[in-house]
Amino acid sequence: MLAWVETGIGGARAIKAATTASVFTLSSLSNSSLLAVGGGQVAFLAQGKVYTFDAASGLTRLRVDAQPAGPVFITGVALVFTVGGAVYRVPL
């Protein structure tokens, strides 16, 4: 799994992910951010919410209805991040 941010003409932006079979556009919002990649998952921020994309299923899921305060990590089985000084671990 590979994930990246593309910037186009006029500042257009897209977060993309590639598997061995396909390339997916995960978000085309100008304020989206790539947060973490690991364990076949891509975590990204869109509209102040954290989503994950699962390469095996091709599905995107809302994981956190809040913007993390610091770095986001994928441990292989969980998404780990902080919000408001508290550390959270969300199973993938």
Helices and strands as residue ranges (DSSP letters): E 2-7, G 9-11, E 13-18, E 23-27, E 33-38, E 41-46, E 49-54, E 59-64, E 73-74, E 78-83, E 86-91
